[in-house]
Amino acid sequence: MPVEDVNTHAWTVYGQRQLARAYTPPIPNQMSWAPWEGVGPGAEILGDITGRRVLDIGSGAGHHAVHLVQAHGAHVTGIEQSPTQHERAASTHADVQGVQFAQGDVAEYLAQAEPFDAAYAIGTLAFIDPHRALPALRDGLRPDAPLILSLLHTDLHGRGPSTEVAPREQMILLRDDPPLPTQMWILASQLWEDLLTEYGFRVEAIDLLRHPDQDAPVVYQLIRARRLPDRPARVSSRPRRNRPPVAHAAVGVGAILVSEQGILLGRHRRGTLELPGGTVEAGESFEAAVVRELGEETGLIACPSDARLLGTLVDHVDGVLRVTVGALVHAWRGQPASQPDESVGEWAWHPLDQLPDGLFVCSAQILTAWRPDLPIDHTPAHFTPFAHVTPAATTVDGMA
């Protein structure tokens, strides 16, 4: 049987037994968040609820809801999963103005109801999966509405709360009948705070409520939270002006391919020898640019996942900021060949210990960023490696 169905069954049996006994708890003089009177705060932690719509989650016999109506002028709706518990409240308090009782699942109820101004649960939210209850409560409360939760912290056996979001067996103890097994989410305070934060609440305080007899093992935790305001679905952006920005930077990529014969270099029509690469296009990732340029210049086919980015090299050329991203391509298909209408061709493999003179400066910078021991002269550039390469930024000076 699903966990929450186990709990519904237990509370249905409990409610049936209380109906058979014709037992109705008295309306309290003060709100109590633990089973012991006089421990902890009262209804004031809900704020001013006069004339406000308040949700009682797991309202049971309805006595707390009636207290808030009669003593504080609230309009209270009690939602109860157990049909017999709902029957107890609805039949006993049918003539009370300002309170109504609904029977059903709290998440399903909130999906159809108008948002409430406040909500509370006295020992009951622990019977519902928090990953289901908390998002429903966020959607079912108005922005800045308080949510007050009284939850079991340490049970009758002295077992403290769990640090993982999982239920465990607990018993509902009855005076003259066998105990009823349930499944409860008895979670550590920090875990409740993390969950509430995840689902759009701000936790304002968490207090532990102890039995007046200090030797009693049972401890409750009282959580005061508040529903955060709605955020815009999208944050807007706009340009500073209608004219396009003045170009002052060039961004390119270079690819290192290593085979048994060495590294792949091609000759530019202006005479320099260089790695496959070129300019990054708008909206293109560096890996995608590496693969595209490799295919366009050499005919080799690779996937973006085959390109491991090394880092960024930054230098200046005649007042223009130049950013070059080097990549090591570890897999490809095909044989390199000159491509029509490309400015670089005559592709060939060169052993690392027999590199030719006349390397294009960006290619030289990429190679020494990859292998600082290579004896290559070039103008310096600031190299910022990506995390998987090495953690420290440095300056690639070459041998000059």
C-alpha positions in Angstrom: 0.0 0.0 0.0 1.4 3.5 -0.8 2.8 5.4 2.1 0.1 8.1 2.2 -2.6 5.6 1.8 -1.3 3.8 4.9 -1.7 7.1 6.8 -5.2 7.8 5.4 -6.3 4.3 6.5 -4.9 4.8 10.0 -6.5 8.1 10.6 -9.8 6.8 9.1 -9.8 4.0 11.7 -8.8 6.5 14.4 -11.7 8.8 13.5 -14.2 5.9 13.4 -13.2 4.9 16.9 -13.5 8.5 18.2 -17.0 8.7 16.5 -18.0 5.5 18.2 -16.9 7.0 21.6 -18.7 10.2 20.7 -15.6 12.1 21.8 -15.1 15.7 20.8 -12.1 17.7 22.1 -13.0 21.0 23.8 -12.3 24.3 22.0 -9.0 25.5 23.4 -8.6 28.9 25.1 -5.2 29.4 23.4 -3.6 27.9 20.3 -1.2 25.1 21.2 1.4 23.8 18.8 2.4 20.8 20.8 0.3 18.2 22.7 1.1 20.0 26.0 -0.7 23.1 27.0 1.3 26.2 28.0 4.3 25.3 25.9 5.4 27.7 23.2 3.6 30.6 21.6 0.0 31.0 20.7 -1.9 32.1 17.6 0.0 35.4 17.5 2.7 33.8 15.3 0.2 33.7 12.5 0.1 37.5 12.5 -3.1 39.5 12.3 -5.6 37.0 10.8 -8.8 39.0 11.5 -10.9 38.7 8.5 -8.2 36.7 6.7 -8.6 33.3 5.0 -6.6 30.7 6.9 -6.0 27.0 5.9 -5.9 24.3 8.6 -4.0 21.4 7.1 -5.1 18.1 8.6 -7.8 19.7 10.7 -8.9 16.6 12.5 -11.8 17.3 14.9 -11.8 21.0 14.0 -11.2 22.5 17.4 -8.2 24.5 16.4 -10.0 26.0 13.4 -13.0 27.0 15.6 -10.7 28.6 18.1 -9.2 30.9 15.4 -12.6 31.9 14.2 -14.1 32.6 17.6 -11.1 34.2 19.3 -9.3 35.9 16.4 -12.0 36.6 13.8 -10.4 34.5 11.0 -12.2 32.7 8.2 -10.8 29.2 8.5 -11.0 26.2 6.1 -10.1 22.9 7.5 -8.9 20.3 4.9 -8.8 16.7 6.1 -7.9 13.5 4.2 -9.6 11.1 6.6 -13.4 10.9 5.9 -14.1 10.0 9.5 -12.0 12.8 10.9 -13.8 15.2 8.6 -17.2 13.8 9.7 -16.2 14.5 13.3 -15.4 18.2 12.6 -18.3 18.9 10.2 -21.0 17.3 12.4 -19.8 18.9 15.6 -19.2 22.5 14.3 -21.8 22.7 11.6 -23.4 25.8 13.2 -20.1 27.8 13.6 -20.0 30.8 11.3 -16.7 31.5 9.6 -15.4 28.0 9.5 -15.8 25.3 6.8 -14.5 21.8 6.5 -13.4 20.1 3.3 -12.5 16.4 2.9 -9.8 15.4 0.5 -6.1 15.7 -0.4 -4.6 19.0 0.5 -2.5 19.3 -2.8 -5.6 18.5 -4.9 -7.7 20.9 -2.9 -5.2 23.8 -3.2 -5.0 23.3 -6.9 -8.6 24.4 -7.2 -8.9 26.9 -4.3 -8.3 30.6 -4.1 -4.9 31.4 -2.5 -5.0 31.6 1.3 -3.6 34.4 3.5 -2.1 32.0 6.0 -1.8 28.3 6.6 -0.8 26.0 9.5 -0.5 22.3 10.4 -0.3 21.0 13.9 1.6 17.7 13.7 0.0 16.7 10.4 2.2 17.7 7.6 4.6 14.9 8.5 2.1 12.4 7.1 2.4 13.9 3.6 5.4 13.6 1.2 7.0 17.1 1.5 8.0 17.0 -2.2 4.2 16.9 -2.9 2.9 19.1 -0.1 5.3 22.0 -0.1 5.0 23.0 -3.8 1.2 22.8 -3.5 1.3 25.1 -0.4 3.5 27.6 -2.2 1.0 27.8 -5.0 -1.9 27.8 -2.6 -0.7 30.8 -0.5 -0.5 34.5 -1.3 2.9 36.1 -1.5 4.3 36.9 2.0 1.7 34.6 3.6 2.9 32.8 6.8 3.1 29.0 7.0 3.4 27.6 10.5 4.3 23.9 10.9 4.4 21.9 14.1 6.3 18.7 13.5 7.5 15.7 15.5 11.3 16.0 16.2 12.0 13.2 18.6 9.6 10.4 19.1 8.4 8.3 22.1 11.4 6.0 21.7 13.8 8.9 21.8 14.7 8.5 18.1 15.7 11.8 16.7 14.9 13.2 13.2 16.2 11.8 9.9 18.7 13.6 7.7 17.2 12.2 4.5 13.8 12.8 3.0 12.2 9.4 3.7 9.3 8.2 5.9 9.6 5.8 8.8 7.1 3.8 10.8 5.4 5.5 13.8 2.4 4.4 15.9 -0.8 6.2 16.8 -1.4 5.2 20.4 -4.9 4.6 21.6 -6.1 4.1 25.2 -8.2 1.0 24.8 -7.3 -0.2 21.3 -4.2 -1.5 19.5 -1.8 1.1 18.1 -2.2 2.1 14.5 0.9 2.0 12.3 1.6 5.1 10.1 4.5 6.4 8.0 5.9 9.8 9.0 8.5 12.2 7.5 10.3 13.0 10.8 13.1 15.2 9.4 15.9 17.3 10.9 15.2 21.0 11.2 17.9 21.9 8.6 16.4 19.4 6.2 12.9 21.0 6.6 14.5 24.4 6.1 16.3 23.2 2.9 13.0 21.8 1.6 11.0 24.9 2.3 13.7 27.1 0.7 13.7 24.9 -2.4 9.9 25.3 -2.8 9.7 29.0 -2.4 9.6 29.8 1.3 11.8 31.8 3.7 12.2 30.1 7.1 12.1 32.8 9.8 12.5 30.7 12.9 12.7 27.1 14.2 12.0 26.4 17.8 12.1 23.1 19.7 9.1 22.5 22.0 9.8 20.2 25.0 7.5 18.5 27.4 7.3 20.3 30.8 8.7 17.1 32.3 12.3 17.3 31.1 12.6 13.5 31.2 10.0 13.0 28.6 11.6 12.0 25.3 9.1 13.6 22.9 10.2 16.9 21.3 8.3 18.9 18.7 9.8 21.5 16.3 7.9 24.6 15.4 8.8 26.1 12.1 7.8 29.6 11.1 8.1 30.2 7.4 6.8 32.7 4.9 5.9 32.3 1.2 8.3 34.4 -0.9 6.9 36.9 -3.4 6.4 35.8 -7.0 9.3 36.5 -9.3 9.0 37.6 -12.9 8.9 34.6 -15.3 11.6 36.2 -17.4 14.0 39.1 -16.6 14.2 41.5 -19.5 17.3 42.9 -21.2 17.9 45.6 -23.8 20.8 47.2 -25.7 22.4 50.5 -24.5 21.6 52.1 -27.8 20.2 51.3 -31.2 23.5 51.4 -33.1 25.6 48.2 -33.1 28.7 48.2 -30.8 32.1 49.3 -32.2 34.1 46.2 -33.0 37.2 46.0 -30.8 37.8 42.3 -30.3 38.4 39.2 -32.4 37.6 35.7 -31.1 38.9 32.6 -32.7 39.7 28.9 -32.1 42.6 26.6 -32.9 42.6 22.8 -32.9 45.4 20.5 -31.9 45.2 17.1 -33.6 48.0 14.6 -32.6 48.7 11.4 -34.6 51.6 8.9 -34.7 53.1 11.2 -37.3 52.9 14.4 -35.1 50.6 17.3 -35.1 48.5 18.6 -38.0 49.5 21.9 -39.6 48.5 23.6 -42.8 50.0 26.4 -44.9 48.1 29.7 -45.2 48.2 31.4 -48.6 50.3 34.2 -46.9 52.9 31.7 -45.9 52.4 30.9 -42.2 52.0 27.4 -40.9 49.0 27.0 -38.6 46.6 24.7 -36.7 43.1 24.2 -38.1 40.9 27.0 -36.8 39.3 30.3 -37.4 36.7 32.8 -36.2 33.9 31.9 -33.9 30.5 32.7 -35.3 27.6 34.4 -33.5 25.7 32.0 -31.2 28.3 29.3 -31.6 30.0 27.4 -28.8 33.8 27.1 -28.9 33.5 23.3 -29.3 31.1 23.8 -32.2 33.5 26.3 -33.8 36.4 23.9 -33.6 34.4 21.1 -35.3 33.1 23.4 -38.0 36.4 25.0 -38.8 38.1 21.6 -38.8 35.6 20.3 -41.3 35.7 23.4 -43.5 39.5 23.6 -43.7 40.6 19.9 -43.7 37.5 17.8 -44.5 38.0 15.9 -41.2 34.8 15.1 -39.3 34.6 15.3 -35.5 31.9 15.9 -32.8 31.8 18.7 -30.3 32.3 16.1 -27.6 35.6 15.2 -29.2 37.0 18.6 -28.6 38.5 19.3 -25.1 38.9 23.0 -24.6 42.3 24.0 -23.1 41.6 27.6 -22.2 41.7 31.2 -23.4 44.7 33.2 -24.7 44.4 37.0 -24.7 46.7 39.4 -26.5 46.5 42.7 -28.5 47.2 43.3 -32.2 47.2 46.9 -33.4 44.8 47.9 -30.6 42.4 45.0 -31.2 41.8 42.6 -28.3 42.4 39.1 -29.6 40.9 36.1 -27.7 42.0 32.6 -28.9 40.6 29.4 -27.5 42.7 26.3 -27.9 41.3 22.8 -28.1 42.7 19.3 -28.2 40.7 17.1 -30.6 41.1 13.5 -29.6 38.9 11.7 -32.2 38.1 12.4 -35.9 37.2 10.6 -39.1 38.8 11.0 -42.6 42.1 12.2 -44.0 43.1 15.8 -44.0 43.1 17.5 -47.5 43.0 21.0 -48.9 39.5 22.3 -49.4 38.3 24.5 -52.2 38.1 28.3 -51.5 39.9 27.9 -48.1 42.9 30.1 -47.3 44.8 27.3 -45.5 45.7 24.0 -47.2 48.6 21.6 -47.9 47.8 19.8 -44.6 50.6 17.6 -43.2 51.7 15.9 -40.0 54.8 17.3 -38.3 56.7 15.5 -35.4 56.8 17.6 -32.2 60.6 17.6 -32.2 60.8 18.8 -35.9 58.3 21.6 -35.9 58.8 24.0 -38.9 59.6 27.7 -38.7 57.1 30.3 -39.5 54.2 29.2 -37.2 51.2 31.6 -37.1 51.5 33.4 -33.7 48.1 32.2 -32.5 48.9 28.6 -33.3 52.3 29.0 -31.6 50.6 30.4 -28.4 48.1 27.5 -28.4 50.9 24.9 -28.7 53.0 26.3 -25.9 49.9 26.6 -23.7 49.3 22.9 -24.3 53.0 22.0 -24.0 55.1 24.7 -22.3 58.3 22.6 -23.1 58.0 23.1 -26.8 60.8 25.4 -28.1 58.6 28.0 -30.0 59.2 31.7 -30.1 56.1 34.0 -30.1 54.7 37.2 -28.7 53.3 36.7 -25.1 49.6 36.2 -24.3 47.7 35.7 -21.1 46.5 32.1 -20.7 43.5 31.2 -18.5 43.1 27.4 -18.5 39.8 25.8 -18.0 39.3 23.8 -14.8 40.0 20.4 -16.2 43.4 21.5 -17.4 45.1 23.3 -14.5 43.8 25.7 -11.9 46.2 28.6 -12.4 46.3 31.3 -15.0 49.6 32.3 -16.4 51.4 34.2 -19.2 52.5 32.3 -22.3 55.8 34.0 -23.2 57.3 31.8 -25.8 61.1 31.7 -26.0 61.7 35.3 -27.1 
